[in-house]
Amino acid sequence: MNPIIRRSQRGVVLFIALIVLVAMTLAGISLMRSVDSGTVIAGNLAFRQSATHAADLGAEAARAWLTTTSTSLYTDSTTSGYYATWQESIDLLGNDASKADFNWTSNSITTSGSYAGPTGYTIRYVIHRLCQNSGDPTGSSANCVKTSVSSSSTSTGTKGAATYGSYAITVPTAALYRITVRVDGPRNTLGYIQSTIF
């Protein structure tokens, strides 16, 4: 072979190898980032699901308060987190700029005892009677969302083979009640659930 041709080909393989090495490094970094993102997303979903499960305790605590209360449900009981109207000018989730934000710290009940959530979770609930005005829901002045089924202290509920016992509210009512539960959890997890009962 001609020595001039051999001299001009020196270092070409090294240059190509460096390009391949840079490309493989970039591919490895990209793979690591996608795996890390997947892990973070899976962790966030797990925290969100745990917050939703913890919120069930708040709904049960609110239902227990409604079923055992001996006070009138015709007026507000703010110390119990109960409001006799649906407070349409209040935004419970903090998403509507045209409405006032609900103060979850001072206007709700934090669960405790058997309804306390797992360590690191704070569960708060508030109950709104679905009426436009306070007062007796059987009259027209309260303007309530009503159920056609009357409550009774002897009603029971079953689902499949499980018996859940008495669900009735012990004071007379013809209105529906909305329970809103907020859960603050680890890593700034925030979850809400709502349920409607009568």
C-alpha positions as CSV (number, residue, x, y, z in Angstrom):
1,M,0.0,0.0,0.0
2,N,1.0,3.5,-0.7
3,P,2.3,5.2,2.6
4,I,0.5,8.4,1.8
5,I,-2.9,6.8,1.8
6,R,-2.1,5.0,5.1
7,R,-1.1,8.2,6.8
8,S,-4.4,10.0,5.9
9,Q,-6.6,7.3,7.5
10,R,-5.0,7.5,10.9
11,G,-7.4,8.5,13.8
12,V,-10.7,7.9,11.8
13,V,-11.7,4.9,13.9
14,L,-11.0,6.8,17.1
15,F,-13.2,9.7,15.9
16,I,-16.1,7.3,15.1
17,A,-15.6,5.5,18.4
18,L,-15.9,8.8,20.3
19,I,-19.1,9.7,18.5
20,V,-20.6,6.3,19.3
21,L,-19.5,6.7,22.9
22,V,-21.2,10.1,23.2
23,A,-24.4,8.8,21.6
24,M,-24.5,5.8,24.0
25,T,-23.9,8.1,27.0
26,L,-26.8,10.4,26.0
27,A,-29.0,7.3,25.5
28,G,-28.0,6.0,29.0
29,I,-28.8,9.4,30.6
30,S,-32.1,9.5,28.8
31,L,-33.0,6.0,30.0
32,M,-32.1,6.9,33.6
33,R,-34.2,10.0,33.6
34,S,-37.2,8.1,32.2
35,V,-36.9,5.4,34.9
36,D,-36.6,8.1,37.6
37,S,-39.7,9.9,36.3
38,G,-41.6,6.7,36.2
39,T,-40.6,6.0,39.8
40,V,-41.6,9.5,41.0
41,I,-45.0,9.2,39.2
42,A,-45.7,5.8,40.7
43,G,-44.8,7.1,44.2
44,N,-47.1,10.1,43.7
45,L,-50.0,7.9,42.6
46,A,-49.4,5.7,45.7
47,F,-49.6,8.8,48.0
48,R,-52.7,10.0,46.2
49,Q,-54.4,6.6,46.6
50,S,-53.5,6.5,50.3
51,A,-55.0,9.9,50.8
52,T,-58.2,8.8,49.1
53,H,-58.4,5.7,51.4
54,A,-57.8,7.9,54.4
55,A,-60.5,10.3,53.3
56,D,-63.0,7.4,53.8
57,L,-62.4,7.7,57.5
58,G,-63.5,11.4,57.4
59,A,-66.7,10.4,55.6
60,E,-67.4,7.8,58.2
61,A,-66.7,10.2,61.0
62,A,-69.1,12.7,59.5
63,R,-71.8,10.1,59.0
64,A,-71.3,8.9,62.6
65,W,-71.8,12.5,63.8
66,L,-75.0,12.8,61.7
67,T,-76.4,9.5,62.9
68,T,-75.7,10.2,66.6
69,T,-76.4,13.9,66.9
70,S,-79.2,15.0,69.1
71,T,-79.0,18.7,68.1
72,S,-81.2,20.3,65.5
73,L,-80.0,20.0,62.0
74,Y,-82.1,23.1,61.0
75,T,-79.3,25.6,62.1
76,D,-75.5,25.7,61.8
77,S,-73.3,24.0,64.3
78,T,-69.9,25.3,63.3
79,T,-68.2,23.7,66.3
80,S,-69.2,20.3,64.7
81,G,-68.4,21.3,61.2
82,Y,-72.1,21.4,60.2
83,Y,-73.8,24.0,58.1
84,A,-77.6,24.0,57.5
85,T,-77.1,25.6,54.0
86,W,-75.0,24.6,51.1
87,Q,-73.1,27.9,51.1
88,E,-73.1,28.4,47.4
89,S,-70.8,31.4,47.6
90,I,-68.0,29.3,49.2
91,D,-65.5,27.3,47.1
92,L,-64.5,24.2,49.1
93,L,-61.6,23.2,46.7
94,G,-60.1,26.6,46.1
95,N,-60.5,26.4,42.3
96,D,-63.1,29.1,41.7
97,A,-61.8,32.6,41.8
98,S,-65.3,34.1,41.8
99,K,-66.1,32.5,45.2
100,A,-64.5,32.8,48.6
101,D,-62.2,30.0,49.6
102,F,-63.4,27.8,52.5
103,N,-61.1,28.0,55.6
104,W,-60.4,24.3,56.3
105,T,-58.3,25.1,59.4
106,S,-61.0,26.9,61.4
107,N,-64.3,25.8,59.8
108,S,-64.0,22.0,59.7
109,I,-63.5,19.1,62.1
110,T,-60.3,17.2,62.3
111,T,-60.9,13.5,62.8
112,S,-59.5,11.8,65.9
113,G,-59.7,8.5,67.8
114,S,-60.8,5.6,65.7
115,Y,-61.3,7.9,62.7
116,A,-57.8,9.3,62.8
117,G,-55.8,8.6,59.7
118,P,-52.4,7.0,59.3
119,T,-49.4,8.8,60.6
120,G,-48.6,11.8,58.5
121,Y,-52.2,12.3,57.3
122,T,-54.6,15.0,58.5
123,I,-58.2,14.4,57.8
124,R,-60.8,17.2,58.0
125,Y,-64.5,17.1,57.1
126,V,-67.4,19.5,56.8
127,I,-71.1,18.7,56.4
128,H,-73.5,20.9,54.4
129,R,-77.2,20.3,54.4
130,L,-78.3,20.8,50.8
131,C,-80.7,23.6,51.5
132,Q,-80.7,27.2,50.3
133,N,-81.9,28.5,53.7
134,S,-81.8,27.3,57.2
135,G,-84.9,26.0,58.9
136,D,-87.3,23.1,58.7
137,P,-86.7,21.3,55.3
138,T,-90.3,20.1,55.1
139,G,-91.4,23.7,54.6
140,S,-91.0,25.6,51.4
141,S,-88.8,28.4,52.9
142,A,-85.7,26.2,53.3
143,N,-85.7,25.2,49.6
144,C,-83.9,21.9,50.1
145,V,-82.8,19.2,47.8
146,K,-85.0,16.4,49.2
147,T,-85.2,12.7,49.1
148,S,-88.4,10.8,48.5
149,V,-87.4,8.2,51.1
150,S,-88.1,9.2,54.7
151,S,-85.5,8.3,57.3
152,S,-86.2,5.9,60.0
153,S,-84.2,4.9,63.1
154,T,-84.9,1.2,62.3
155,S,-83.6,1.1,58.7
156,T,-80.6,-1.2,57.9
157,G,-78.4,-1.5,55.0
158,T,-76.9,-4.6,53.3
159,K,-74.5,-5.0,50.4
160,G,-73.9,-8.5,49.3
161,A,-73.3,-10.6,52.3
162,A,-72.2,-7.8,54.6
163,T,-74.6,-6.1,57.0
164,Y,-73.8,-2.5,57.7
165,G,-76.4,-1.9,60.5
166,S,-78.4,1.2,61.1
167,Y,-77.7,4.1,58.7
168,A,-80.6,6.4,59.7
169,I,-80.1,9.8,61.1
170,T,-81.9,10.0,64.5
171,V,-83.4,13.4,64.1
172,P,-86.2,13.9,61.6
173,T,-85.0,15.1,58.2
174,A,-86.1,15.2,54.6
175,A,-83.0,16.8,53.2
176,L,-79.8,15.5,51.7
177,Y,-76.4,16.1,53.2
178,R,-73.1,16.6,51.4
179,I,-70.0,15.5,53.2
180,T,-66.7,17.0,51.9
181,V,-63.5,15.5,53.2
182,R,-60.0,17.0,52.8
183,V,-56.8,15.0,53.4
184,D,-53.4,16.5,53.8
185,G,-50.7,13.9,53.5
186,P,-46.9,13.4,53.1
187,R,-45.0,15.1,50.3
188,N,-47.7,17.8,49.9
189,T,-50.4,15.2,49.0
190,L,-53.8,16.8,49.0
191,G,-57.0,14.9,48.3
192,Y,-60.7,15.6,48.4
193,I,-63.8,13.3,48.4
194,Q,-67.5,14.1,48.6
195,S,-70.4,12.0,49.4
196,T,-74.1,12.7,49.6
197,I,-76.3,10.9,52.3
198,F,-79.7,11.2,53.7
